[in-house]
Amino acid sequence: MARKANNGGADSAATPGRLKQIALTYKMTRKADPKVGLVVAGVGIVTFGVLLAIGFLIDHPVYLGILGFILAFLAMAIVFGRRAERAAFGQLEGQPGAAAAVLQNIGRGWTTTPAVAMNRSQDVVHRAVGKAGIVLVAEGNPNRLRTLLAAEKKKMARVVVDVPVHDFIVGNGEGEVPLKKLRTTLVKLPRVLTGAQVTAANDRLRALGDLMSNMPLPKGPMPKGMRMPRGGKMR
């Protein structure tokens, strides 16, 4: 009985948290998409109305009304989720590290290492490893990024030679991948590695480290007035 009471208390405590999260998401979405409330409500009303009308036509308004309510709620959730995602990507687009944020939320089975390479102009390359192989995602100036990507591939070739490597440049130009389509693009890549091969690739790449782990920072507090050079490397 005590265990049931505890579970009930946990569920009750979680519900306000979920509602608060939904409310915060709605507020964020409404800032970028002021019509989101009207659109979502319209979808729900139309869906419910169509099912209810069909119910009256076939003389089963109660059954179709219940089904219409469920489907209306589902349709509203789907539409709201898509518009919220679009609003989130709209706020991220153009921000430094936006691609890394998308990669870190791609889902299970992927290991993301942000900022494995960067130049003085703050163009950056992130790395994700999954059953599709190694994916390098770059954001910044496309002309400079091609050189940065080539250098990163050459560096990885020293430790991984039997793993496919894909590279993408985030942007809206020709041959680039828009930020909002980055996750979908990676998920659609063919899975060619086993779990053991992914683990082995991660272990080898971990030896390369990332930009921050490779930075030879001095021990102890940084002296006052000392500035870090552009490009992130201490000399």
N, C-alpha and C positions, 0 to 999 in steps of 0.2 A: 504493500500500500504506500509506504514511504517513497519507494522508488518511482511509483506512478505519479505521486504528488510532485516529486522533484522534476520529472520529465514535463509535467504540465506547467510547472513554474518556469522551466527553461524555454518552453514554446511560447509562453505568454511574454517573456522578456524579449524573445527574438522577434516577435511580431511588430512591436513598436519600432524596433531597429530597421526592419524591412520597409515599413511604411515611411519612416524618416528618409531612408535611402531613396525610395521612389519619389518622394516629395523633392528632395535635393536634385535628383536627376531631371525632374520636370522643370524646376526653376532654371537649371542650367540650359536645358533644351529650349525653353521659352525665350531666353535672351537671344539665342541665335536664330530661332524659328518661332516668331510670335504667333503664328497660326496653328501651332501644334495642337493646342487644346480643341479648337474648332474642328480640325481635320480628324482627330482621334474620335471625338464625340460624334461627328458626322458618319464615320465608318461604322460605329456601334449602332447608331439609330437606323441607318439604312439596312445593315445586316439583320437586325432584329425585326424591322418592319417587313422586309421581304419574306423571311421565314414565317412570320405571323400571318401575312397575307396568304401565303401558300396553305397554311393551316386552316384558315377559314374556307378556302376553296375546296379542300379535300375533307372538310368537316372534322378536323382534328386540331383546333386552335390551341388547346392546352399543351399537347405533346410538341407541336411545332414551336409554340411559344417558349417552352423550356429549352428546346434545342436551339432556338434562335438566340436566347439569352446567353447560352454557353458559347455559341459560335461568335456572337457579337463581342463578348469579352475577349475571346481568343484573337479575333481580328484586331481589336483595339490594342491588345498587348503587342502584336506583331508590328503594327504600323508605328506605335509609339517607340518600340525598340529600334526600328530602322531609322526613324527620324532623330532619335537621341544619339545613335551611333554616328549619323551624318553630322550632327551638330558638334559632337566631340571631335571628330576628325577635322571639322572646319576650324575649331579653336586650336588644334595641334598643328595644322598645316602652316609651314613657314617658321615654326619654332625650332630652335636647336634641340636635337635629341628626339624629335618627334618619331622618327623611324625606330629608334631604340625602344620607345614606349610601346609601339605597336608590336614589335618583336617579343617583348617581355610578356605580352598578353596573348600570344598566338595560341597557346594551349599546351596540353600535355605532350610529352615526347620530344620537345625541343629544348635545347640548352642555348641560351643567348648570352653573348659576351659583348657589351657595348664598347664602342671606341677602341677597337683593336689597332686602328691606325688613324692618324690625324696629321695634317700639315699646318704650316704657319697661317694659312688663310682660314683655318677652322673648318675645312672640309673633313668629313669623318667617315670611317667605315666601321660598320658593326658586323658581328658574325653570329650566325645561328646554325646549330648542328642538329639534324634529325634524321629520320629514315630516308629522306630525300637526298641526304648528303650534306655538304657544307654550303651554306648560303651566305654570301657577302652582300650586305645592303649599304649603299653609300648615299650620303646626302651632302649637297653643296654644289659647287660649280662643276658641271658635267665634264668640261675639258680637263680640269685638274684631277677630277676623280678617276678618270681612266688610267692616269699614271699611278695614282695611289692604289687602285685595285690591282694593277699589274704587279706592283711591288709586293703587295700583301699575298698574292697568289704564289709569287716566287718564294716568299718566305715560308709559306705553308708547305710548298712542294718538298721542303727539306725533311718534313716529319710525316706527311701523309701523301701517298702516291697512288693509292688504290680506291680513293673516295671521290665521287663526282662533285664538282664545284660549280655552283651557279652564282651569278652576280647580277645585281639590279641597282639601278640608280633611281632614287625617288624623285619624282618631279612630274610636270605636266607636258614636257616636250616630247618630241618624236623619239621612240625607243625607250622612254622612261616609264616608270610605274607610278601612278598617282598614289598618294599616301592611303587613301580610303580603299584602294584595291590591293594593297601590299599583303595583308593577311590572306586574302582569298587566293592571290597568286602563289604564295608559298604552300598553302594547304593543297592546292591542285597539282603540285609537283609530284611526279611518280615516286613511289617508295621503293627503293632498291637495296636498302641496307637492313640487316637484322638488328635487333636490340644490342647484341654483343658487339657488332661492328660499330654501332653508334658510340657505345661506351669506350671502345678502343680508340676511336677517332678523337673523342673528347679528351681522353687521357694524354694523347700525343700533343694535341693542340694546347692543352693546359700548360705544357712546358714552355710554350711561346709566351704565355701571359698576355696581358693587355697593356694599354698605354699607361695606366696608373701603376700596375705592378712592376712594369719595366722602368719606371722613373726612379732614379737613384736619389731619393730624398735623404737629407742628412738626419742623423739621430738627434733627438732632443727638440726643444722649441726652436722655431724659425727666428733668426735674429730680426730685430725691428728694422724696418726700412728695406728689408730684402724683398725683391720682386721676382716672381717666377717668369722666366723668359717666354716669349710667345712660342706656341707650338708645343708647350707642355714638357720640354726637356731641360733638365738642369745641367749646366755645363760647369 
